[in-house]
Amino acid sequence: MAGDIDRVLFEKAIDMTATALRGAMGGQGSQPPSYAAEVFREVWAALKEAAQELPERSKPGF
């Protein structure tokens, strides 16, 4: 289960990073490629921290 959550968070971090970088990369005078890695690391860390703060889901059953 933890692996599934990590995968979902990883994919969300990729999406959020791509959104954040639109317009900041590729043009003359734009950010260097290392900026993309910095943004991803920050987004990834924030998502993992937020996920740890979520309440535990109760297991369905009787």
Secondary structure, DSSP 8 states (H G I E B T S, - for coil): -HHHHHHHHHHHHHHHHHHHHTTTSSSTT---HHHHHHHHHHHHHHHHHHHHHS--------
